[in-house]
């Protein structure tokens, strides 16, 4: 009998609209502050130059988030190291430095590009740098696709665990709106009234159930299946409960692109809306014009708070 797969821990950083300041908006934020919402990157910006040479702002946040996830899951960083831990990321636009460095390469040629920055300007850099830092020797992969990217990464991790390639997988999804991605998204938002985009990074720990229970952890939820579904011709995030008595959660007000699917899972795991008197099955589905992924999740038995 195959081992069940559980989500042992989750954490997320997501940008949400801030209320208008009493003294009004800054002149240079007349459009972007309403249509594109950014995470707080001040910690990365303030970091020592020697550390910033090892990280981009995406890999820096991922490194810090892995430490948070370890604390929540009861795992030490040493326990993550080795061949039985994998890491997979998903993003619609990948890492923005890719576009910047390729532009510089076209304009200036190889001699005009810093070798370290060029190495960092790859879509797999956050995964690679994190794997090196934490000693992860299991399968590692970066997925750059559509709005389904986060759930594409989850499906990959699900298959690795089901095929016994590892015991646990860190699954992350992120969107980084550094230029020129932000300029492109502003144009998209202006062309579609009511649309706004938000940066986010989400991190889930998927484990074989025997690995989780071996250290006394029941898991936040059990993954029933991760399957491909027909595309809808447009991007869509749908969250539905199998029990009609449980209120279906609303989708996020902002479009978090490839991170939206994993963010919905994180919200479900941390929201009291998912709690029920018995195990409750949920489906989270993301579709794009050419693809779609659906994830079925069973929450453990929880008691209603009075």
Residue frames relative to the residue before (quaternion, step in Angstrom):
aa qw qx qy qz dx dy dz
X 1.0000 0.0000 0.0000 0.0000 0.00 0.00 0.00
X 0.4309 -0.7197 0.4812 0.2547 3.58 -0.81 0.97
X 0.5393 -0.6292 0.4681 0.3066 3.50 -1.15 0.79
X 0.4520 -0.6599 0.5216 0.2969 3.57 -1.05 0.73
X 0.3143 -0.7302 0.5785 0.1824 3.55 -1.27 0.49
X 0.0921 -0.8130 0.5749 0.0035 3.55 -0.80 1.06
X 0.3714 -0.6439 0.6089 0.2768 3.52 -1.37 0.35
X 0.2249 -0.8319 0.4991 0.0905 3.56 -0.41 1.25
X 0.7990 -0.0578 0.0674 0.5947 3.59 1.10 -0.62
X 0.0455 -0.7877 0.6133 0.0371 3.54 -1.27 0.41
X 0.0429 0.7614 -0.6466 -0.0156 3.54 -1.27 0.41
X 0.0639 -0.8127 0.5791 -0.0096 3.56 -1.16 0.56
X 0.1320 -0.7091 0.6835 0.1119 3.49 -1.33 0.56
X 0.0749 0.8045 -0.5827 0.0867 3.59 -0.70 1.04
X 0.3970 -0.7119 0.5316 0.2302 3.55 -1.02 0.84
X 0.0186 -0.7819 0.6231 -0.0071 3.54 -0.97 0.89
X 0.6238 -0.5560 0.3780 0.3987 3.61 -1.09 0.57
X 0.2868 -0.7366 0.5884 0.1702 3.54 -1.04 0.82
X 0.5576 -0.5979 0.4355 0.3767 3.62 -1.06 0.57
X 0.5954 -0.5756 0.4191 0.3723 3.56 -1.15 0.59
X 0.4803 -0.6554 0.5053 0.2906 3.53 -1.04 0.81
X 0.5899 -0.5997 0.4063 0.3568 3.56 -1.13 0.63
X 0.7153 0.4188 -0.2555 0.4977 3.58 1.15 -0.56
X 0.6428 -0.5542 0.3166 0.4236 3.57 1.23 0.38
X 0.6154 -0.5547 0.4212 0.3690 3.55 -1.36 0.10
X 0.5581 -0.5736 0.4727 0.3689 3.52 -1.25 0.45
X 0.5955 -0.6086 0.3890 0.3516 3.56 -1.05 0.76
X 0.7185 0.4419 -0.2669 0.4661 3.59 0.98 -0.77
X 0.6804 0.4462 -0.2980 0.4991 3.61 1.25 0.15
X 0.2402 0.8258 -0.4857 0.1561 3.56 1.18 0.51
X 0.7743 0.2960 -0.1733 0.5318 3.58 1.05 -0.67
X 0.7117 0.5122 -0.2798 0.3910 3.55 0.67 -1.14
X 0.6295 0.5567 -0.3586 0.4065 3.60 0.98 -0.70
X 0.7135 0.4312 -0.2583 0.4881 3.60 1.15 -0.47
X 0.7684 0.3867 -0.1842 0.4754 3.59 1.05 -0.71
X 0.7762 0.1603 -0.0914 0.6028 3.59 1.14 -0.58
X 0.1133 -0.8190 0.5625 0.0096 3.57 -0.65 1.14
X 0.2364 -0.8196 0.5181 0.0632 3.53 -0.75 1.16
X 0.4975 -0.5995 0.5343 0.3281 3.52 -1.29 0.48
X 0.5350 -0.5867 0.4919 0.3572 3.56 -1.29 0.30
X 0.0813 -0.8230 0.5621 0.0045 3.59 -0.48 1.21
X 0.3271 0.7925 -0.4740 0.2006 3.60 1.24 0.26
X 0.6035 0.5585 -0.3705 0.4320 3.62 1.04 -0.64
X 0.6648 0.4844 -0.3022 0.4818 3.57 0.95 -0.84
X 0.6633 0.5171 -0.3104 0.4431 3.58 0.90 -0.92
X 0.7111 0.4623 -0.2598 0.4616 3.59 1.04 -0.70
X 0.5030 0.6901 -0.4141 0.3150 3.57 1.24 -0.24
X 0.6317 -0.5385 0.4039 0.3846 3.53 -1.23 0.56
X 0.6080 -0.5993 0.3847 0.3508 3.55 -1.07 0.80
X 0.6395 0.5399 -0.3436 0.4260 3.60 0.97 -0.75
X 0.6674 0.4720 -0.3020 0.4906 3.59 1.09 -0.70
X 0.6363 0.5271 -0.3310 0.4557 3.59 1.02 -0.74
X 0.5994 0.5573 -0.3722 0.4378 3.60 1.14 -0.46
X 0.6687 0.4726 -0.2967 0.4914 3.59 1.24 -0.39
X 0.8004 0.2902 -0.1108 0.5126 3.57 1.13 -0.57
X 0.2914 -0.6247 0.6771 0.2574 3.46 -1.42 0.35
X 0.6656 -0.4998 0.3324 0.4436 3.59 -1.17 0.15
X 0.6146 0.5301 -0.3578 0.4618 3.61 1.15 -0.49
X 0.6960 0.4557 -0.2887 0.4739 3.61 0.81 -0.92
X 0.5928 0.5585 -0.3582 0.4565 3.61 1.13 -0.63
X 0.6815 0.4695 -0.2955 0.4773 3.61 0.86 -0.91
X 0.6423 0.5225 -0.3338 0.4506 3.59 0.96 -0.80
X 0.6295 0.5371 -0.3303 0.4541 3.58 0.99 -0.83
X 0.6827 0.4691 -0.2874 0.4810 3.59 0.90 -0.90
X 0.6646 0.5167 -0.3140 0.4390 3.57 1.00 -0.77
X 0.5871 0.5545 -0.3719 0.4579 3.61 1.10 -0.59
X 0.6343 0.5198 -0.3289 0.4684 3.58 1.00 -0.80
X 0.6410 0.5139 -0.3220 0.4704 3.61 1.00 -0.80
X 0.6620 0.5112 -0.3071 0.4539 3.56 0.94 -0.88
X 0.6170 0.5405 -0.3445 0.4566 3.58 1.01 -0.76
X 0.6573 0.5132 -0.3108 0.4561 3.57 0.93 -0.89
X 0.6955 0.4782 -0.2774 0.4590 3.60 0.97 -0.81
X 0.7380 0.4281 -0.2273 0.4695 3.57 1.07 -0.70
X 0.4803 -0.6805 0.4337 0.3437 3.60 1.25 -0.19
X 0.5215 0.6128 -0.4189 0.4207 3.57 1.25 0.35
X 0.3428 -0.6927 0.5855 0.2447 3.55 -1.11 0.65
X 0.6275 -0.5205 0.4081 0.4108 3.56 -1.23 0.39
X 0.6226 0.5488 -0.3381 0.4437 3.60 1.08 -0.70
X 0.6455 0.5294 -0.3220 0.4465 3.58 1.08 -0.72
X 0.6129 0.5512 -0.3494 0.4454 3.59 1.18 -0.49
X 0.6167 0.5985 -0.3475 0.3751 3.56 1.04 -0.79
X 0.6549 0.5324 -0.3831 0.3754 3.53 -1.20 0.55
X 0.7107 -0.5152 0.3071 0.3677 3.57 -1.33 0.14
X 0.6604 0.5381 -0.3185 0.4159 3.62 1.19 -0.24
X 0.6596 0.4393 -0.3230 0.5173 3.59 1.27 0.29
X 0.1267 -0.7963 0.5897 0.0460 3.57 -0.86 1.01
X 0.1787 -0.7656 0.6095 0.1022 3.55 -1.33 0.20
X 0.0629 0.7896 -0.6065 0.0685 3.58 -0.87 0.95
X 0.1458 -0.7901 0.5919 0.0643 3.57 -1.01 0.87
X 0.1257 -0.7754 0.6135 0.0804 3.52 -1.29 0.47
X 0.1245 0.7860 -0.5945 0.1149 3.58 -0.97 0.86
X 0.4836 -0.6609 0.4882 0.3015 3.55 -1.11 0.66
X 0.8075 0.2464 -0.1020 0.5262 3.56 0.95 -0.91
X 0.4381 -0.7113 0.4608 0.2996 3.59 1.20 -0.05
X 0.7084 -0.4055 0.3396 0.4674 3.56 -1.11 -0.75
X 0.4843 -0.7067 0.4399 0.2692 3.56 -0.71 1.07
X 0.5876 0.5847 -0.3979 0.3931 3.68 0.98 -0.56
X 0.5125 0.6365 -0.4264 0.3879 3.60 1.19 -0.39
X 0.6938 0.4759 -0.2793 0.4627 3.56 0.85 -0.99
X 0.6587 0.5225 -0.3072 0.4459 3.56 0.95 -0.90
X 0.7092 0.4625 -0.2736 0.4564 3.58 0.83 -0.98
X 0.6314 0.5127 -0.3436 0.4696 3.60 1.02 -0.65
X 0.6146 0.5294 -0.3439 0.4730 3.57 1.09 -0.69
X 0.6673 0.4902 -0.3012 0.4729 3.59 0.91 -0.87
X 0.6309 0.5379 -0.3324 0.4496 3.57 1.03 -0.76
X 0.6616 0.4907 -0.3055 0.4776 3.58 0.99 -0.81
X 0.7091 0.4765 -0.2640 0.4476 3.56 0.96 -0.87
X 0.8312 0.2585 -0.0811 0.4854 3.58 0.87 -0.97
X 0.4520 -0.6815 0.4646 0.3397 3.57 1.20 -0.33
X 0.7481 -0.4288 0.2630 0.4329 3.61 -1.29 0.18
X 0.6631 0.5207 -0.3240 0.4292 3.62 0.98 -0.72
X 0.6773 0.4902 -0.2965 0.4616 3.59 1.18 -0.35
X 0.6507 0.4961 -0.3034 0.4883 3.57 1.31 0.11
X 0.4159 -0.6904 0.5375 0.2482 3.56 -0.91 0.97
X 0.5035 -0.7000 0.4177 0.2864 3.57 -0.73 1.08
X 0.6618 0.4996 -0.3129 0.4631 3.60 0.96 -0.84
X 0.6711 0.4894 -0.2996 0.4694 3.59 0.89 -0.92
X 0.6319 0.5245 -0.3411 0.4574 3.58 1.03 -0.71
X 0.6391 0.5163 -0.3247 0.4685 3.59 1.05 -0.78
X 0.6644 0.4990 -0.3022 0.4673 3.57 1.07 -0.73
X 0.6606 0.5212 -0.3004 0.4491 3.57 1.16 -0.58
X 0.4796 0.5983 -0.4975 0.4056 3.55 0.61 1.19
X 0.5920 -0.6044 0.3951 0.3580 3.56 -1.08 0.66
X 0.7063 0.4610 -0.2791 0.4590 3.61 1.07 -0.58
X 0.4113 0.7555 -0.4550 0.2303 3.63 1.22 -0.11
X 0.6470 0.5082 -0.3578 0.4418 3.68 0.81 -0.76
X 0.6598 0.4955 -0.3053 0.4754 3.58 0.98 -0.83
X 0.6827 0.4995 -0.2967 0.4431 3.59 0.84 -0.97
X 0.6843 0.4853 -0.2996 0.4544 3.60 0.83 -0.93
X 0.6559 0.5013 -0.3114 0.4707 3.58 1.04 -0.77
X 0.6323 0.5298 -0.3300 0.4589 3.59 1.01 -0.77
X 0.6512 0.5003 -0.3103 0.4790 3.58 1.02 -0.78
X 0.6735 0.5204 -0.3005 0.4305 3.58 0.87 -0.99
X 0.7894 0.3096 -0.1583 0.5059 3.59 0.91 -0.90
X 0.4989 -0.6991 0.4082 0.3095 3.60 1.22 0.16
X 0.3033 0.7584 -0.5221 0.2455 3.59 1.08 0.67
X 0.0973 -0.8261 0.5550 0.0098 3.56 -0.69 1.11
X 0.5010 0.6388 -0.4336 0.3911 3.57 1.26 0.13
X 0.7432 -0.3795 0.2708 0.4799 3.61 -1.24 -0.13
X 0.0499 -0.7876 0.6142 -0.0037 3.57 -1.01 0.88
X 0.0661 0.8107 -0.5721 0.1051 3.57 -0.90 0.89
X 0.1918 -0.7433 0.6275 0.1302 3.55 -1.22 0.61
X 0.1488 -0.7850 0.5991 0.0517 3.57 -0.77 1.10
X 0.0054 0.7639 -0.6450 0.0184 3.58 -0.83 1.01
X 0.1851 0.8063 -0.5334 0.1764 3.57 -0.36 1.21
X 0.7487 -0.3291 0.2898 0.4972 3.58 -0.56 -1.18
X 0.7728 -0.2820 0.2381 0.5163 3.58 -1.13 -0.54
X 0.6163 0.5378 -0.3509 0.4559 3.62 1.23 -0.23
X 0.3734 0.7908 -0.4506 0.1796 3.62 1.25 -0.19
X 0.6625 0.5109 -0.3219 0.4432 3.60 0.89 -0.85
X 0.6998 0.4310 -0.2664 0.5036 3.57 0.97 -0.82
X 0.5385 0.5712 -0.4045 0.4692 3.61 1.21 -0.37
X 0.6556 0.5006 -0.3011 0.4785 3.57 0.98 -0.90
X 0.6427 0.5217 -0.3205 0.4605 3.59 0.99 -0.82
X 0.6415 0.5163 -0.3220 0.4671 3.58 0.99 -0.81
X 0.6242 0.5342 -0.3318 0.4636 3.58 1.03 -0.80
X 0.6679 0.4934 -0.2950 0.4726 3.59 0.89 -0.95
X 0.6209 0.5497 -0.3271 0.4531 3.58 1.01 -0.85
X 0.6765 0.4856 -0.2895 0.4720 3.59 0.94 -0.89
X 0.6239 0.5368 -0.3441 0.4519 3.61 0.98 -0.78
X 0.6908 0.4723 -0.2830 0.4687 3.58 0.89 -0.93
X 0.6547 0.5198 -0.3087 0.4538 3.56 0.97 -0.84
X 0.7122 0.4238 -0.2378 0.5066 3.58 1.14 -0.69
X 0.4527 -0.7268 0.4136 0.3093 3.58 1.33 0.21
X 0.3118 0.7451 -0.5266 0.2652 3.58 0.99 0.79
X 0.7841 -0.0229 0.0139 0.6200 3.59 1.25 -0.37
X 0.5167 -0.6450 0.4726 0.3060 3.57 -1.33 0.16
X 0.7954 0.0552 -0.0139 0.6034 3.57 1.17 -0.56
X 0.1038 -0.7787 0.6168 0.0489 3.54 -1.21 0.62
X 0.2994 -0.6951 0.6253 0.1901 3.52 -1.07 0.85
X 0.0855 -0.7970 0.5978 0.0040 3.56 -0.71 1.12
X 0.0228 0.8122 -0.5812 0.0456 3.58 -0.64 1.07
X 0.0683 -0.7450 0.6597 0.0715 3.53 -1.29 0.49
X 0.0450 0.8099 -0.5811 0.0662 3.56 -0.96 0.83
X 0.1145 -0.7341 0.6577 0.1239 3.51 -1.40 0.28
X 0.1206 -0.7859 0.6063 0.0144 3.56 -0.87 1.06
X 0.1802 -0.8430 0.5038 0.0562 3.56 -0.49 1.21
X 0.2389 0.7529 -0.5735 0.2170 3.60 0.97 0.70
X 0.6189 -0.5410 0.3910 0.4139 3.62 -1.15 0.50
X 0.6178 -0.1664 -0.7629 -0.0930 1.58 -2.13 1.31
X 0.3563 0.7514 -0.4922 0.2571 3.60 1.24 0.15
X 0.6439 0.5350 -0.3248 0.4400 3.59 0.96 -0.87
X 0.6399 0.5238 -0.3303 0.4551 3.60 0.97 -0.82
X 0.6483 0.5159 -0.3078 0.4678 3.57 1.00 -0.85
X 0.6876 0.4821 -0.2870 0.4608 3.59 0.92 -0.89
X 0.5921 0.5503 -0.3648 0.4619 3.58 1.10 -0.60
X 0.6494 0.5064 -0.3149 0.4718 3.57 0.98 -0.85
X 0.6416 0.5174 -0.3211 0.4664 3.60 1.01 -0.80
X 0.6780 0.5010 -0.2978 0.4480 3.57 0.90 -0.93
X 0.6616 0.5071 -0.3121 0.4559 3.58 0.95 -0.83
X 0.6653 0.5083 -0.3013 0.4564 3.58 1.12 -0.64
X 0.7548 0.2794 -0.1660 0.5698 3.57 1.27 -0.34
X 0.3149 -0.7820 0.5045 0.1864 3.61 -0.09 1.23
X 0.7866 0.3048 -0.2455 0.4776 3.53 -0.98 0.92
X 0.6021 0.5646 -0.3545 0.4395 3.59 1.27 -0.12
X 0.0766 0.7617 -0.6416 0.0485 3.56 -1.08 0.81
X 0.2633 -0.7793 0.5561 0.1187 3.56 -1.09 0.74
X 0.1227 -0.8034 0.5804 0.0517 3.57 -1.13 0.66
X 0.4518 -0.6473 0.5416 0.2890 3.53 -1.13 0.73
X 0.0861 0.7883 -0.6069 0.0530 3.57 -1.18 0.55
X 0.0288 -0.7332 0.6718 0.1016 3.50 -1.38 0.26
X 0.0687 -0.7842 0.6165 -0.0139 3.54 -0.89 1.05
X 0.0589 -0.7944 0.6042 0.0176 3.57 -1.04 0.76
X 0.0590 -0.7849 0.6168 0.0007 3.57 -0.83 1.06
X 0.2506 -0.7240 0.6170 0.1796 3.55 -1.23 0.57
X 0.1025 -0.7757 0.6224 0.0199 3.55 -0.62 1.21
X 0.0093 0.8099 -0.5851 0.0394 3.57 -0.94 0.90
X 0.5127 -0.5328 0.5508 0.3871 3.49 -1.34 0.28
X 0.5633 -0.6528 0.3813 0.3334 3.57 -0.85 0.96
X 0.6301 0.5376 -0.3437 0.4425 3.60 1.01 -0.72
X 0.6339 0.5217 -0.3343 0.4628 3.60 1.08 -0.68
X 0.6623 0.4977 -0.3055 0.4694 3.59 1.03 -0.76
X 0.7006 0.4672 -0.2796 0.4611 3.60 0.84 -0.95
X 0.5565 0.6155 -0.3924 0.3968 3.60 1.15 -0.48
X 0.7519 0.2928 -0.2038 0.5544 3.59 1.15 -0.46
X 0.6463 -0.5962 0.2969 0.3725 3.55 1.19 0.64
X 0.5436 0.6123 -0.3986 0.4130 3.60 1.19 0.49
X 0.3433 -0.7692 0.5057 0.1864 3.57 -0.74 1.06
X 0.4615 -0.6624 0.4701 0.3566 3.60 1.08 -0.61
X 0.4928 -0.6721 0.4735 0.2850 3.55 -1.10 0.72
X 0.7897 -0.0703 0.0881 0.6030 3.58 1.10 -0.69
X 0.3426 -0.7107 0.5705 0.2282 3.54 -1.29 0.38
X 0.3581 -0.7167 0.5560 0.2214 3.57 -0.98 0.86
X 0.2762 -0.7762 0.5458 0.1530 3.55 -0.70 1.09
X 0.7674 -0.2024 0.1691 0.5844 3.56 0.87 -0.95
X 0.1348 -0.7279 0.6628 0.1130 3.52 -1.33 0.42
X 0.0689 0.8487 -0.5104 0.1205 3.57 -0.26 1.26
X 0.4945 -0.6123 0.5245 0.3248 3.54 -1.29 0.43
X 0.0708 -0.7863 0.6133 0.0231 3.56 -1.03 0.82
X 0.6508 -0.5288 0.3521 0.4158 3.63 -1.16 0.38
X 0.4960 -0.6333 0.5061 0.3111 3.55 -1.15 0.66
X 0.3865 -0.7334 0.5187 0.2091 3.56 -1.24 0.51
X 0.5515 -0.6131 0.3992 0.4008 3.59 1.24 -0.08
X 0.7708 0.1161 -0.0993 0.6185 3.58 1.33 -0.03
X 0.6020 -0.5619 0.4185 0.3831 3.56 -1.24 0.33
X 0.0910 0.8006 -0.5799 0.1201 3.57 -0.89 0.94
X 0.1179 -0.7570 0.6397 0.0629 3.56 -1.05 0.87
X 0.0011 0.8110 -0.5824 0.0552 3.57 -0.67 1.12
X 0.0786 -0.7846 0.6150 -0.0015 3.57 -0.90 1.04
X 0.0785 0.8253 -0.5460 0.1211 3.57 -0.52 1.17
X 0.2806 -0.7447 0.5856 0.1542 3.56 -1.11 0.82
X 0.4848 -0.6782 0.4689 0.2916 3.58 -1.01 0.79
X 0.6680 0.4585 -0.2912 0.5087 3.59 1.22 -0.45
X 0.3587 -0.7697 0.4800 0.2201 3.64 -0.40 1.13
X 0.6018 0.5734 -0.3617 0.4221 3.60 1.21 -0.34
X 0.6575 0.4729 -0.3033 0.5020 3.58 1.26 -0.34
X 0.4639 -0.6990 0.4698 0.2749 3.55 -0.79 1.02
X 0.4235 -0.6944 0.5247 0.2515 3.54 -0.89 0.98
X 0.4495 -0.6996 0.4879 0.2656 3.56 -0.88 0.95
X 0.4618 -0.6758 0.5004 0.2823 3.54 -1.11 0.66
X 0.5174 -0.6041 0.4976 0.3460 3.57 -1.16 0.53
X 0.6206 -0.5433 0.4023 0.3973 3.56 -1.23 0.45
X 0.5432 -0.6311 0.4491 0.3239 3.55 -1.12 0.71
X 0.7194 0.3729 -0.2315 0.5383 3.58 1.12 -0.67
X 0.4263 -0.6529 0.5559 0.2881 3.53 -1.28 0.43
X 0.1224 -0.8132 0.5677 0.0393 3.57 -0.51 1.20
X 0.4550 -0.7314 0.4237 0.2803 3.57 1.28 0.45
X 0.8597 -0.0826 0.0488 0.5018 3.61 -0.88 -0.88
X 0.6500 0.5173 -0.3200 0.4555 3.59 1.18 -0.43
X 0.4911 0.7213 -0.4046 0.2734 3.59 1.23 -0.38
X 0.6574 0.5267 -0.3181 0.4350 3.59 0.94 -0.82
X 0.6960 0.4489 -0.2761 0.4878 3.58 0.87 -0.93
X 0.6158 0.5385 -0.3520 0.4548 3.58 1.08 -0.66
X 0.6250 0.5254 -0.3353 0.4699 3.59 1.05 -0.71
X 0.6331 0.5131 -0.3304 0.4761 3.60 1.04 -0.75
X 0.6459 0.5151 -0.3162 0.4664 3.58 0.92 -0.89
X 0.6560 0.5097 -0.3114 0.4613 3.60 0.92 -0.89
X 0.6378 0.5283 -0.3226 0.4583 3.58 1.01 -0.80
X 0.6877 0.4948 -0.2819 0.4503 3.57 0.93 -0.92
X 0.7670 0.3648 -0.1837 0.4949 3.58 1.08 -0.65
X 0.6212 0.5578 -0.3377 0.4347 3.59 1.26 -0.04
X 0.4758 -0.6679 0.4852 0.3036 3.62 -0.97 0.75
X 0.5087 0.6560 -0.4232 0.3630 3.60 1.23 -0.27
X 0.6835 0.4981 -0.2971 0.4433 3.58 1.12 -0.55
X 0.5424 0.6481 -0.3935 0.3618 3.58 1.24 -0.31
X 0.0479 0.7967 -0.6002 0.0527 3.54 -0.98 0.85
X 0.6557 -0.5263 0.3540 0.4095 3.61 -1.20 0.22
X 0.7773 0.1430 -0.0992 0.6046 3.59 1.21 -0.34
X 0.7213 -0.4059 0.3083 0.4689 3.54 -1.29 0.12
X 0.1262 -0.8121 0.5692 0.0241 3.57 -0.77 1.05
X 0.2807 -0.7723 0.5521 0.1414 3.56 -0.84 1.01
X 0.0766 -0.7859 0.6136 0.0063 3.52 -0.98 0.96
X 0.1543 -0.7508 0.6285 0.1322 3.52 -1.26 0.47
X 0.0860 -0.7597 0.6438 0.0323 3.54 -0.96 0.97
X 0.0062 -0.8200 0.5692 -0.0601 3.54 -0.61 1.17
X 0.0809 -0.7627 0.6405 0.0388 3.54 -1.10 0.81
X 0.0390 -0.7937 0.6069 0.0116 3.56 -0.88 0.95
X 0.1534 -0.7387 0.6509 0.0844 3.51 -1.26 0.63
X 0.7406 -0.4245 0.2531 0.4553 3.61 -1.19 0.17
X 0.8149 0.2559 -0.1255 0.5047 3.61 1.01 -0.71
X 0.8006 0.1937 -0.0968 0.5587 3.63 1.18 -0.07
X 0.0419 -0.7925 0.6071 0.0392 3.53 -1.33 0.20
X 0.1096 -0.7761 0.6197 0.0409 3.58 -1.14 0.73
X 0.0830 -0.7781 0.6212 0.0422 3.57 -1.05 0.84
X 0.1453 -0.7816 0.6045 0.0493 3.56 -0.96 0.96
X 0.1766 -0.7732 0.6025 0.0899 3.58 -0.84 1.01
X 0.0638 -0.8147 0.5747 -0.0446 3.54 -0.74 1.16
X 0.1654 -0.7636 0.6172 0.0924 3.58 -1.00 0.90
X 0.2649 -0.7605 0.5743 0.1470 3.56 -0.68 1.12
X 0.5158 -0.6388 0.4613 0.3363 3.61 -1.07 0.63
X 0.6569 -0.4978 0.3763 0.4232 3.54 -1.27 0.31
X 0.0029 -0.7940 0.6059 -0.0491 3.56 -0.89 1.00
X 0.3757 -0.7161 0.5420 0.2288 3.57 -1.08 0.69
X 0.4983 -0.6314 0.5036 0.3153 3.58 -1.05 0.76
X 0.3640 -0.7064 0.5620 0.2295 3.56 -0.98 0.86
X 0.3755 -0.7377 0.5202 0.2103 3.57 -1.01 0.81
